[in-house]
Structure formats: structure tokens, C-alpha cells
């Protein structure tokens, strides 16, 4: 007869793993980059100005080792404020737009508008998710929308909480949908557009092929998001009415008219924002100025007065501070890698073995290389100018279609945006939703693997069809 162990289990001896805080995680990546600057040889490609894109691109075959420049601990700490400086335009957008939406919310108009929408969609609330997701996917496909989403998170949170959906759904329908739309887009200028130019391909070539897989990818992502939202709907708390909303209920027609004017301002702002980004080439400074104007006008029209509007902005600044800092910390990782002069070393080391693989395996290897590279190189356009001049001649030598080479870049780098902690926009949006990054991974990883499988099918089919 075996003795019984009372109150004992193997799990009690195992340490409980807790996913690191986002700041701790990003700081760990900075330390890893510092360590790599001591281990990996420093090296550089020669660069030339590419007339088609107006950017500096690497010269294939020009890689050479240079004098090592390991990053000291002091330089690593200095890289953090440097990263914040490099991301200053994005950070100011997050602060000003976040403050503006807090002012809009404090007028009570935003939640009143959401309540009206849900009343119209009574019994069909699940339609909101695919509609909103398709809007963000379209913006991702058109202009690689990422950081611009951060200020919109408060609006999405109100919407999802009113529908009793988990708050992670706000991140899924926004940054998730935009990333999928961008990765499979036939015309995203910052991904497929610049990659096709560097590969010497006509813009919009292969658009029909890409559109088919874009539709399938969105079906996977949006379907998975809807399924998750419906499954966990009962666990999401309702948001309580604010004191301003309670006053609004008693104020009658005048307050209703103010709410209508504030919502009209909001819709006009969205229209101007979209037109400015797509047609006028606005940068983050113009976007930030637009949202600043929205906040001031909404506060005055909504009855908050000058003092109430200022206090609303201050509350928004406080709420967005953490998300803004995460963007700067993520940028600091690339700062360290550049200071250590090891970015080109990583690119050269990952791309060299592809020359010895069969065509299909080489194409899938490119997919893996772009996925791995996007962790230290979080800019899709930066990754394009760094890799396409190297991989395009290699694909010619292997007999691999240049279009497939671009597909491998799109899918590898673009889909990595869904998971990598070095994506500052993703970290900021997940944090703004009040979701831990491990919770996001648990939600996104199964869908990411399905999308990665779809990308593999697209690449293999592209080779078979001679795309």
C-alpha cells in the first residue's frame, strides 16, 4: 500500500511564471541588444540612393566587417531617451489625441452616441465587430495604419464595454485588423508598394492574387475575433454611467443638442483625418494638431468650459502616458542595434543560407527570415530597403519569382506586427486597453498561426502558378 502525501502536489514545487510587465519586457530586449553588440561582429553594407523610392538602399554583396562598437551600459540607458526623442512626433500625437478624446468622452456625447447605435442594433450587436474591423483593415491596407490607432482606443473601449465584450476585442478590431489588412494588402505603399519598387516590379502587379488571400485572411481574423467576443461576452463588465451622463439625462433637449454637435465635430474630424492622411500626405504633427482642435472645440461646444476642457486634456495626458512611453522604449531597441552596428550583420547572417536551398524552401526560408528580422527591425519600410536589394538578386539566381519574394516579405514582416513586443504601437494599444501582453498573445497566437499557414499556401501556390 503506497503512502498518501497530504496537501502535496508537484505543481506546488514549480515556480509560478508571470509574464513580465511591458516595460520590463522592453528593457529586457534592450539589454539583449546590448549583449548582442558584444557577441556579434559589427558590419555594414554599402548604401546607395534608390531613384525609384528616394531612399537609401543596401548594395548587394557589399557587406564587410567594421571596427566593433559594443554598446556600454551608459549608452544603453541613453538609448531610451534617444528612442523617446526619435518617436517624439508619434508620442505627441498620442498625448494630444488621447486628451482630445477624453474631453469628448467627458461631455457625455460619445457614450450617448454609442447607446444610440446599440439601440438601433439591438439583437445584432455582433455586426459591429466585422464592420469596425473592416474599417481598420481598409486603413491598414491603404496606408499601414498603426500608431494613429492609439488615440482611438478610448472610443473603441466605450463601444466594446457597452456591448459587454471583453476589452481585448478593442485591440483585435483595431491594431489586429489593420496589421492583417496591411500584411495582405495589394497596394500598401509602405509594404508592398516600396518592396515592389525595389524589386523592379510594376505597382499593383499581382493585385488580384493578393486580394483573394486578403479576403481569406480577414475571414480568419475577424471570424476569430467575433467568436472570442461572443464566447466571453458575459464576463465583460458594463461601464457605469458617468456623472455628466446622469446630468445629461436630466437636462433634456439642450444637452441632446450639445451632444449632437460634439458628435458632428467628431465625424468631421475623422473625415478630415482620413482625407489628410490619404490625399495630403499628412505626418503626425498635422494629425496631432487636428485632434487638439477637436478637443478644444468639443469641450467648449459640449459645455465643459475652458477650465473643464483643460482638466479633460490633463486627464487624457495622464491616461495615455504609459502607452506613449512604451512607444519610445520600443524604438530604443533599434537605437541600440544601430549603435552596435549589428543590424546588417543579422541581415547578412540570416539571408546567406537561403542561396543553398531549393526554390520552394528558399521562398519559405525568406518568410522565416523576414519574420525573425522584424523583431529587431520594427519598421516595415526600413526592413524593405534593408532586405529587398539583397534578396531580389538572390531570387533571380534561384529562379524564384520576384513577386513571390515580395510576398514572403509582406507576410513575414507584416504578420509579425501582430505579436512582436518591439512594435511600439501594438504595445501601446494593448496597454491602453488594460490588457496584459500575455493575454494578447494567448488570443492572437492561434489566429497568427492560421494566418501564417495561409501565407505558406499563398507562397507555394504563387510559385506553382508563376505569379
C-alpha positions as CSV (number, residue, x, y, z in Angstrom):
1,X,0.0,0.0,0.0
2,X,1.5,3.3,-1.1
3,X,1.6,6.2,1.4
4,X,-0.5,9.2,0.7
5,X,1.0,12.6,0.6
6,X,-1.4,15.0,2.2
7,X,-1.6,18.5,0.7
8,X,1.3,17.9,-1.7
9,X,1.4,18.3,-5.5
10,X,4.2,18.6,-8.0
11,X,2.8,22.0,-9.1
12,X,3.4,23.4,-5.6
13,X,7.1,22.9,-6.2
14,X,7.0,24.7,-9.5
15,X,7.6,28.4,-9.5
16,X,4.6,30.4,-10.9
17,X,5.5,32.1,-14.1
18,X,4.2,35.6,-14.6
19,X,4.6,37.3,-17.9
20,X,6.9,40.4,-17.5
21,X,5.4,43.9,-17.3
22,X,5.6,45.5,-20.7
23,X,8.3,48.0,-19.6
24,X,10.3,45.1,-18.1
25,X,9.9,43.1,-21.3
26,X,11.1,46.0,-23.5
27,X,14.0,46.8,-21.2
28,X,15.0,43.1,-21.4
29,X,15.0,43.4,-25.2
30,X,17.3,46.5,-24.9
31,X,19.7,44.5,-22.7
32,X,19.6,41.6,-25.2
33,X,20.5,44.1,-27.9
34,X,23.4,45.4,-25.8
35,X,24.6,41.8,-25.2
36,X,24.5,41.1,-28.9
37,X,26.6,44.1,-29.6
38,X,29.4,42.4,-27.7
39,X,28.9,38.9,-29.3
40,X,28.1,39.6,-32.9
41,X,30.7,41.1,-35.2
42,X,30.0,44.7,-36.3
43,X,29.4,45.0,-40.0
44,X,27.9,47.3,-42.7
45,X,26.6,47.1,-46.2
46,X,27.4,49.9,-48.6
47,X,24.4,52.0,-49.4
48,X,23.2,54.0,-52.5
49,X,20.3,56.3,-53.2
50,X,17.5,54.5,-55.0
51,X,15.8,56.8,-57.5
52,X,12.5,54.9,-57.6
53,X,11.9,55.2,-53.9
54,X,14.0,58.2,-52.9
55,X,15.5,56.1,-50.1
56,X,19.0,54.7,-49.3
57,X,19.2,51.0,-50.0
58,X,21.9,48.5,-49.4
59,X,24.3,47.4,-52.2
60,X,24.1,43.5,-52.6
61,X,27.4,41.7,-51.9
62,X,28.9,44.8,-50.2
63,X,28.8,43.5,-46.6
64,X,32.0,43.9,-44.7
65,X,33.1,43.8,-41.1
66,X,33.9,47.1,-39.4
67,X,35.5,48.0,-36.1
68,X,33.3,46.8,-33.2
69,X,31.3,49.3,-31.3
70,X,29.8,47.5,-28.3
71,X,27.2,49.5,-26.5
72,X,28.2,50.4,-23.0
73,X,25.6,50.3,-20.1
74,X,25.6,54.1,-20.1
75,X,24.9,54.2,-23.8
76,X,22.2,51.6,-23.4
77,X,20.4,53.9,-20.8
78,X,21.0,56.9,-23.1
79,X,19.3,55.0,-25.9
80,X,16.0,55.1,-24.0
81,X,15.6,58.9,-24.1
82,X,17.0,58.8,-27.6
83,X,14.3,56.4,-28.6
84,X,11.7,58.7,-27.0
85,X,13.2,61.6,-29.0
86,X,13.0,59.6,-32.2
87,X,9.4,58.7,-31.6
88,X,8.5,62.2,-30.4
89,X,6.1,63.0,-33.2
90,X,4.1,59.8,-32.5
91,X,4.2,60.3,-28.7
92,X,2.8,63.9,-29.0
93,X,0.1,62.6,-31.3
94,X,-0.8,60.0,-28.6
95,X,-0.9,62.6,-25.9
96,X,-2.9,65.3,-27.7
97,X,-5.3,62.9,-29.4
98,X,-5.8,61.0,-26.1
99,X,-6.5,64.2,-24.3
100,X,-9.0,65.2,-27.0
101,X,-11.0,62.0,-26.8
102,X,-11.1,62.3,-23.0
103,X,-12.6,65.7,-23.4
104,X,-15.2,64.3,-25.9
105,X,-16.0,61.5,-23.5
106,X,-16.4,63.8,-20.6
107,X,-19.1,65.8,-22.5
108,X,-21.2,62.6,-22.4
109,X,-21.7,62.7,-26.2
110,X,-19.6,59.7,-27.0
111,X,-21.4,57.3,-24.8
112,X,-24.8,58.8,-25.8
113,X,-23.8,58.1,-29.4
114,X,-22.8,54.5,-28.6
115,X,-26.0,53.9,-26.7
116,X,-28.0,55.2,-29.8
117,X,-26.1,52.9,-32.1
118,X,-26.6,49.9,-29.8
119,X,-30.3,50.6,-29.6
120,X,-30.5,50.6,-33.4
121,X,-28.6,47.3,-33.5
122,X,-30.5,45.6,-30.7
123,X,-30.1,41.9,-31.1
124,X,-27.5,42.3,-33.8
125,X,-24.6,43.8,-31.8
126,X,-22.1,41.2,-33.3
127,X,-22.4,43.1,-36.6
128,X,-20.4,46.0,-35.0
129,X,-17.2,43.9,-34.8
130,X,-16.9,43.0,-38.5
131,X,-17.9,46.5,-39.6
132,X,-15.3,48.2,-37.4
133,X,-12.7,45.6,-38.1
134,X,-13.2,46.1,-41.9
135,X,-12.8,49.8,-41.5
136,X,-9.4,49.4,-39.7
137,X,-8.3,46.7,-42.1
138,X,-9.0,49.0,-45.0
139,X,-6.9,51.8,-43.4
140,X,-4.2,49.2,-42.8
141,X,-4.3,48.1,-46.4
142,X,-4.3,51.7,-47.7
143,X,-1.7,53.4,-45.5
144,X,-0.3,50.9,-43.0
145,X,-2.3,52.4,-40.1
146,X,-0.6,51.7,-36.8
147,X,0.3,54.5,-34.3
148,X,-2.7,56.5,-35.5
149,X,-4.9,54.0,-33.8
150,X,-3.7,54.7,-30.3
151,X,-5.8,57.8,-29.7
152,X,-8.9,56.0,-31.0
153,X,-8.7,53.3,-28.3
154,X,-10.9,55.2,-25.8
155,X,-13.8,55.3,-28.3
156,X,-13.4,51.6,-29.0
157,X,-13.3,50.8,-25.3
158,X,-16.6,52.6,-24.7
159,X,-18.2,50.7,-27.6
160,X,-16.9,47.2,-26.6
161,X,-17.8,47.7,-22.9
162,X,-21.3,48.9,-23.8
163,X,-21.8,45.6,-25.8
164,X,-20.4,43.7,-22.8
165,X,-17.5,42.4,-24.9
166,X,-14.0,41.8,-23.4
167,X,-11.8,44.9,-23.8
168,X,-9.2,42.8,-25.7
169,X,-11.7,43.0,-28.6
170,X,-10.9,46.7,-28.9
171,X,-7.3,45.9,-29.7
172,X,-8.3,43.0,-32.0
173,X,-10.7,45.0,-34.2
174,X,-8.2,47.9,-34.5
175,X,-4.5,47.2,-34.5
176,X,-5.1,43.5,-35.3
177,X,-7.3,44.1,-38.3
178,X,-5.1,46.9,-39.5
179,X,-2.0,44.7,-39.3
180,X,-3.7,41.8,-41.2
181,X,-5.0,44.3,-43.8
182,X,-1.5,45.7,-44.3
183,X,0.2,42.3,-44.5
184,X,-2.0,41.0,-47.3
185,X,-2.6,44.4,-49.0
186,X,-2.2,44.7,-52.8
187,X,-1.4,48.5,-52.5
188,X,0.0,49.4,-49.1
189,X,2.7,51.9,-50.0
190,X,4.9,51.2,-47.0
191,X,5.0,47.4,-47.5
192,X,4.1,46.0,-50.9
193,X,4.5,49.4,-52.7
194,X,8.1,50.1,-51.6
195,X,9.0,46.4,-51.9
196,X,7.7,46.2,-55.5
197,X,9.6,49.3,-56.4
198,X,12.9,47.9,-55.0
199,X,12.2,44.6,-56.8
200,X,11.7,46.3,-60.1
201,X,8.0,45.3,-60.3
202,X,5.1,47.4,-61.5
203,X,2.9,48.8,-58.7
204,X,-0.3,46.8,-58.1
205,X,1.1,43.8,-60.0
206,X,-0.3,40.6,-58.6
207,X,-3.1,42.6,-57.0
208,X,-5.8,40.0,-57.9
209,X,-3.8,37.2,-56.3
210,X,-3.3,39.3,-53.2
211,X,-6.9,40.3,-52.9
212,X,-8.0,36.7,-52.8
213,X,-5.7,36.0,-49.9
214,X,-6.6,39.3,-48.2
215,X,-10.2,38.2,-48.1
216,X,-9.3,34.8,-46.7
217,X,-7.0,36.4,-44.1
218,X,-9.7,38.8,-42.9
219,X,-12.2,36.0,-42.7
220,X,-9.8,34.2,-40.4
221,X,-9.0,37.2,-38.2
222,X,-12.5,38.7,-38.0
223,X,-14.2,35.4,-37.6
224,X,-11.8,34.5,-34.7
225,X,-12.4,37.9,-33.1
226,X,-16.2,37.6,-33.3
227,X,-16.1,34.0,-31.9
228,X,-13.9,35.1,-29.0
229,X,-16.1,38.2,-28.3
230,X,-19.3,36.1,-28.2
231,X,-17.8,33.4,-26.1
232,X,-16.5,35.8,-23.5
233,X,-19.3,38.3,-23.7
234,X,-20.9,37.6,-20.3
235,X,-17.6,38.1,-18.4
236,X,-17.1,41.7,-19.6
237,X,-18.5,44.3,-17.2
238,X,-20.8,47.1,-18.2
239,X,-19.3,50.6,-17.8
240,X,-21.2,52.7,-15.4
241,X,-22.8,56.0,-16.4
242,X,-20.6,59.0,-15.7
243,X,-21.9,61.9,-13.5
244,X,-22.0,64.0,-16.7
245,X,-24.2,61.5,-18.4
246,X,-26.6,61.4,-15.4
247,X,-26.8,65.2,-15.6
248,X,-27.4,64.9,-19.3
249,X,-30.3,62.6,-18.8
250,X,-32.0,65.2,-16.7
251,X,-31.0,68.2,-18.8
252,X,-33.2,67.4,-21.8
253,X,-33.2,68.9,-25.2
254,X,-30.4,71.4,-24.8
255,X,-27.9,68.8,-23.7
256,X,-29.1,66.5,-26.5
257,X,-28.3,69.3,-29.0
258,X,-24.9,69.8,-27.5
259,X,-24.2,66.0,-27.8
260,X,-25.3,66.1,-31.4
261,X,-22.9,69.0,-32.2
262,X,-20.0,67.2,-30.4
263,X,-20.6,64.0,-32.4
264,X,-20.8,66.1,-35.6
265,X,-17.4,67.5,-34.8
266,X,-16.1,64.0,-34.2
267,X,-17.3,62.8,-37.6
268,X,-15.9,65.8,-39.4
269,X,-12.6,65.3,-37.7
270,X,-12.5,61.6,-38.8
271,X,-13.3,62.7,-42.4
272,X,-10.6,65.4,-42.4
273,X,-8.1,62.9,-40.8
274,X,-8.8,60.3,-43.5
275,X,-8.5,62.8,-46.3
276,X,-5.3,64.4,-44.9
277,X,-3.6,61.1,-44.5
278,X,-4.6,59.6,-47.8
279,X,-4.6,62.7,-50.1
280,X,-2.4,65.3,-48.4
281,X,0.4,63.2,-47.1
282,X,-0.1,64.4,-43.5
283,X,2.5,63.5,-40.9
284,X,2.0,63.0,-37.2
285,X,2.3,66.8,-36.5
286,X,-0.8,67.6,-38.6
287,X,-2.7,64.7,-37.1
288,X,-1.9,65.9,-33.6
289,X,-2.9,69.5,-34.4
290,X,-6.2,68.2,-35.8
291,X,-7.1,66.3,-32.6
292,X,-6.0,69.2,-30.4
293,X,-8.5,71.4,-32.3
294,X,-11.2,68.7,-31.9
295,X,-10.6,68.6,-28.1
296,X,-10.9,72.3,-27.7
297,X,-13.9,72.7,-29.9
298,X,-15.7,69.7,-28.3
299,X,-15.1,70.9,-24.8
300,X,-16.5,74.4,-25.5
301,X,-19.5,73.1,-27.5
302,X,-20.1,70.3,-25.0
303,X,-20.5,72.8,-22.1
304,X,-17.3,71.9,-20.2
305,X,-15.9,75.5,-20.4
306,X,-12.3,76.5,-20.6
307,X,-11.4,75.0,-17.2
308,X,-13.3,71.8,-17.8
309,X,-11.7,71.3,-21.2
310,X,-8.2,71.9,-19.8
311,X,-8.9,69.4,-17.0
312,X,-10.1,66.9,-19.5
313,X,-6.9,67.2,-21.5
314,X,-4.9,66.7,-18.4
315,X,-6.8,63.5,-17.5
316,X,-6.2,62.3,-21.0
317,X,-2.5,63.0,-20.9
318,X,-2.3,61.0,-17.6
319,X,-4.2,58.1,-19.1
320,X,-2.0,58.0,-22.2
321,X,1.4,58.5,-20.6
322,X,2.2,54.8,-20.2
323,X,1.2,54.0,-23.8
324,X,3.3,56.9,-25.1
325,X,6.4,55.8,-23.1
326,X,6.1,52.2,-24.4
327,X,6.5,53.5,-28.0
328,X,9.7,55.3,-27.0
329,X,11.1,52.2,-25.2
330,X,10.3,50.0,-28.3
331,X,12.2,52.5,-30.5
332,X,15.2,52.3,-28.2
333,X,15.8,48.7,-29.1
334,X,16.6,49.6,-32.7
335,X,18.7,52.5,-31.5
336,X,21.0,50.1,-29.6
337,X,21.3,47.7,-32.5
338,X,22.3,50.6,-34.8
339,X,24.8,51.9,-32.3
340,X,26.3,48.4,-32.1
341,X,26.4,48.2,-35.9
342,X,24.9,44.7,-35.9
343,X,21.7,45.2,-37.8
344,X,23.4,44.5,-41.1
345,X,25.3,41.6,-39.6
346,X,22.0,40.0,-38.6
347,X,20.5,40.5,-42.1
348,X,23.6,39.1,-43.8
349,X,23.7,36.1,-41.5
350,X,20.1,35.2,-42.0
351,X,20.0,35.7,-45.8
352,X,23.2,33.9,-46.7
353,X,22.0,30.3,-46.1
354,X,19.0,30.8,-48.5
355,X,21.2,30.5,-51.5
356,X,21.8,26.8,-50.8
357,X,18.1,25.8,-50.6
358,X,15.7,24.5,-53.3
359,X,13.3,27.1,-54.7
360,X,10.2,26.4,-52.5
361,X,12.3,26.0,-49.4
362,X,14.2,29.2,-50.2
363,X,10.9,31.1,-50.5
364,X,9.6,29.7,-47.2
365,X,13.0,30.5,-45.7
366,X,12.6,34.1,-46.8
367,X,9.3,34.1,-45.0
368,X,11.1,32.9,-41.8
369,X,13.9,35.4,-42.3
370,X,11.6,38.3,-42.6
371,X,9.6,37.2,-39.5
372,X,12.8,36.9,-37.5
373,X,14.2,40.2,-38.8
374,X,11.1,42.2,-37.9
375,X,11.7,41.7,-34.2
376,X,14.9,43.9,-34.3
377,X,13.8,46.0,-37.3
378,X,10.2,47.0,-36.4
379,X,9.8,49.3,-39.4
380,X,8.3,47.6,-42.5
381,X,9.6,50.2,-44.8
382,X,13.0,50.1,-43.1
383,X,13.1,46.3,-43.5
384,X,12.2,46.6,-47.1
385,X,15.1,48.9,-48.0
386,X,17.4,46.7,-45.9
387,X,16.5,43.3,-47.4
388,X,14.9,43.6,-50.8
389,X,18.1,44.7,-52.6
390,X,19.8,41.6,-51.2
391,X,17.0,39.0,-51.7
392,X,15.9,40.2,-55.1
393,X,19.2,39.2,-56.9
394,X,19.3,36.0,-54.8
395,X,15.8,35.1,-56.0
396,X,16.9,35.7,-59.7
397,X,19.8,33.3,-59.2
398,X,17.5,30.7,-57.7
399,X,14.8,31.1,-60.4
400,X,12.3,32.4,-57.9
401,X,9.7,34.9,-59.0
402,X,10.4,38.4,-57.7
403,X,6.6,38.7,-56.9
404,X,6.9,35.7,-54.6
405,X,9.9,37.3,-53.0
406,X,7.8,40.3,-52.2
407,X,5.0,38.1,-50.9
408,X,7.5,36.5,-48.5
409,X,8.5,40.0,-47.2
410,X,4.9,41.1,-46.9
411,X,3.7,38.1,-45.0
412,X,6.7,37.6,-42.8
413,X,7.2,41.2,-41.7
414,X,3.5,42.2,-41.8
415,X,2.1,39.3,-39.7
416,X,4.9,39.6,-37.2
417,X,3.4,43.0,-36.3
418,X,0.6,41.0,-34.5
419,X,3.0,39.6,-31.9
420,X,6.4,41.3,-31.6
421,X,6.9,43.4,-28.4
422,X,9.1,45.7,-30.5
423,X,6.0,47.0,-32.3
424,X,5.5,50.1,-30.1
425,X,2.0,50.8,-31.5
426,X,0.9,47.2,-30.6
427,X,2.3,47.5,-27.1
428,X,0.7,50.9,-26.6
429,X,-2.7,49.9,-27.8
430,X,-2.8,46.7,-25.7
431,X,-1.7,48.6,-22.6
432,X,-4.3,51.3,-23.3
433,X,-6.9,48.6,-23.3
434,X,-5.8,47.5,-19.9
435,X,-4.8,44.0,-21.3
436,X,-1.6,42.2,-20.3
437,X,0.6,41.3,-23.2
438,X,0.5,37.6,-22.4
439,X,-3.3,37.8,-22.6
440,X,-2.9,39.4,-26.1
441,X,-0.5,36.6,-27.1
442,X,-3.0,33.9,-25.9
443,X,-5.7,35.5,-28.0
444,X,-3.6,36.3,-31.1
445,X,-1.2,33.4,-31.4
446,X,-3.7,30.8,-32.7
447,X,-5.0,33.2,-35.3
448,X,-1.5,34.2,-36.2
449,X,-0.5,30.6,-36.8
450,X,-3.6,30.2,-39.0
451,X,-2.6,33.3,-41.0
452,X,1.0,32.1,-41.3
453,X,-0.3,28.8,-42.7
454,X,-2.4,30.8,-45.2
455,X,0.8,32.7,-46.1
456,X,2.6,29.5,-46.7
457,X,-0.2,28.3,-49.0
458,X,-0.1,31.6,-50.9
459,X,3.7,31.4,-51.4
460,X,3.6,27.8,-52.6
461,X,0.6,28.5,-54.8
462,X,2.3,31.6,-56.2
463,X,5.3,29.5,-57.2
464,X,3.1,26.9,-58.8
465,X,1.1,29.4,-60.8
466,X,4.1,31.5,-61.7
467,X,2.8,34.7,-60.1
